[in-house]
Amino acid sequence: MGFFLIGASVAHIMVYANHEGISFRSAIGHLRVPFAMVIYGAVATPYPLSLWIYHLYLVGRGETTREYLNAHKFAKADRHRPFTQGSVLKNWIAVLGRPRPPSYMEFKRSYEEGDQRLTMQKRKYLTTRDDVESQAGIEMQEVGHDHTN
């Protein structure tokens, strides 16, 4: 996203400069916000980029972060990597190319009364109207209807 931000902002300034027939430096004076976005992208991109590179390195080695950080405690012959597939490419394919597991959220399913998908309580602690009626041994009547014979 940082690279996209930098590229889109520079392109915006260049298109404006070309359209107005002015230099890039003059266009920056007119378009301060896109230039500020170039600076922001340049400052904000290195940290997530370095984390991304570090984790690609770990995936390539077939190690977790904890295993990598604790590796110095063991002799090289005693180090064991249980997740490695044998090569960097196979490790990347095993981690980044595997299919996504199924989601249990089912966001596209229509909402039904008592739906538990987005609640904060677990199902076993919630009661429905039928549960309350059966526990109390009473029959609930609809409010607003005339029930005289």
C-alpha positions as CSV (number, residue, x, y, z in Angstrom):
1,M,0.0,0.0,0.0
2,G,2.9,2.3,0.7
3,F,4.3,1.8,-2.7
4,F,0.9,2.3,-4.3
5,L,0.5,5.6,-2.3
6,I,3.8,6.9,-3.4
7,G,3.2,5.9,-7.0
8,A,-0.3,7.3,-7.2
9,S,0.7,10.5,-5.6
10,V,3.7,11.1,-7.8
11,A,1.6,10.2,-10.8
12,H,-1.1,12.7,-9.7
13,I,1.6,15.4,-9.5
14,M,3.1,14.5,-12.8
15,V,-0.3,14.5,-14.6
16,Y,-1.1,17.9,-13.1
17,A,2.3,19.3,-14.1
18,N,1.9,18.0,-17.7
19,H,-1.7,19.3,-17.9
20,E,-0.8,22.7,-16.7
21,G,2.5,22.9,-18.6
22,I,4.6,23.6,-15.5
23,S,7.6,21.9,-13.9
24,F,7.3,19.1,-11.4
25,R,8.7,21.4,-8.7
26,S,6.0,24.0,-9.4
27,A,3.3,21.4,-9.4
28,I,4.4,20.3,-5.9
29,G,3.7,23.9,-4.8
30,H,0.2,23.6,-6.0
31,L,-0.5,20.1,-4.8
32,R,0.9,19.9,-1.3
33,V,-1.4,17.1,-0.1
34,P,-0.3,14.6,-2.7
35,F,3.4,15.5,-2.0
36,A,2.8,15.0,1.7
37,M,1.4,11.6,0.8
38,V,4.6,10.8,-1.0
39,I,6.6,11.7,2.1
40,Y,4.2,9.8,4.3
41,G,4.5,6.7,2.1
42,A,8.3,6.9,2.1
43,V,8.4,7.1,5.9
44,A,5.6,4.6,6.6
45,T,6.6,1.8,4.1
46,P,10.0,0.6,5.5
47,Y,8.7,-0.9,8.8
48,P,5.9,-3.1,7.3
49,L,8.2,-4.0,4.4
50,S,10.9,-5.1,6.8
51,L,8.4,-7.2,8.7
52,W,7.2,-8.8,5.5
53,I,10.7,-9.6,4.4
54,Y,11.6,-11.0,7.8
55,H,8.5,-13.3,7.8
56,L,9.2,-14.5,4.3
57,Y,12.7,-15.4,5.5
58,L,11.2,-17.3,8.4
59,V,8.7,-19.1,6.2
60,G,11.5,-20.0,3.8
61,R,13.5,-21.5,6.7
62,G,10.4,-23.4,8.0
63,E,10.7,-21.8,11.4
64,T,8.5,-19.9,13.8
65,T,9.7,-16.7,15.3
66,R,10.2,-18.4,18.7
67,E,12.4,-21.1,17.1
68,Y,14.4,-18.5,15.3
69,L,15.0,-16.4,18.4
70,N,15.9,-19.4,20.6
71,A,18.1,-21.1,18.0
72,H,21.3,-19.7,19.6
73,K,20.6,-21.8,22.8
74,F,21.3,-25.1,20.9
75,A,24.2,-26.4,19.0
76,K,23.6,-26.4,15.2
77,A,23.4,-30.2,15.2
78,D,20.7,-30.2,17.8
79,R,18.4,-27.7,16.1
80,H,15.3,-29.3,14.7
81,R,12.8,-27.6,12.4
82,P,9.6,-29.6,12.4
83,F,7.8,-27.4,9.9
84,T,10.3,-27.4,7.1
85,Q,9.6,-29.1,3.8
86,G,13.2,-29.3,2.8
87,S,13.7,-26.2,0.6
88,V,12.8,-22.5,0.6
89,L,10.4,-22.8,-2.4
90,K,8.6,-25.9,-0.9
91,N,8.2,-24.0,2.4
92,W,6.7,-21.0,0.7
93,I,4.3,-23.1,-1.3
94,A,3.3,-25.1,1.8
95,V,2.5,-21.9,3.7
96,L,1.4,-19.4,1.1
97,G,-0.2,-21.7,-1.4
98,R,-2.4,-23.8,0.8
99,P,-6.1,-23.4,0.5
100,R,-8.0,-21.3,3.1
101,P,-9.8,-23.2,5.7
102,P,-13.6,-22.9,5.8
103,S,-15.1,-20.0,7.7
104,Y,-17.6,-20.8,10.3
105,M,-19.0,-17.2,10.3
106,E,-21.2,-17.7,7.2
107,F,-21.7,-13.9,6.8
108,K,-23.8,-14.3,3.7
109,R,-26.5,-16.5,5.4
110,S,-29.6,-14.4,6.2
111,Y,-30.2,-13.4,9.7
112,E,-32.7,-15.5,11.7
113,E,-34.2,-14.9,15.1
114,G,-31.7,-16.0,17.8
115,D,-28.7,-16.0,15.4
116,Q,-25.5,-16.5,17.4
117,R,-22.9,-15.5,14.7
118,L,-22.2,-12.0,16.0
119,T,-23.1,-12.2,19.6
120,M,-20.7,-11.8,22.5
121,Q,-22.2,-14.5,24.7
122,K,-21.9,-18.3,24.0
123,R,-25.1,-20.1,22.9
124,K,-25.4,-22.1,26.1
125,Y,-25.9,-19.0,28.2
126,L,-28.6,-17.4,26.1
127,T,-32.2,-18.2,26.4
128,T,-35.0,-17.9,23.9
129,R,-38.6,-17.2,24.4
130,D,-39.5,-20.9,24.1
131,D,-36.9,-21.8,26.7
132,V,-38.4,-19.3,29.2
133,E,-41.9,-20.5,28.5
134,S,-41.0,-24.2,29.0
135,Q,-39.1,-23.5,32.2
136,A,-41.9,-21.4,33.7
137,G,-44.6,-23.8,32.6
138,I,-46.8,-20.9,31.3
139,E,-48.3,-20.0,28.0
140,M,-47.4,-16.6,26.7
141,Q,-50.1,-14.6,24.9
142,E,-49.6,-12.0,22.2
143,V,-50.0,-8.5,23.4
144,G,-52.6,-6.3,21.7
145,H,-55.0,-9.1,20.6
146,D,-58.5,-9.5,21.9
147,H,-58.7,-13.0,23.4
148,T,-62.4,-12.9,24.6
149,N,-64.8,-15.6,23.4
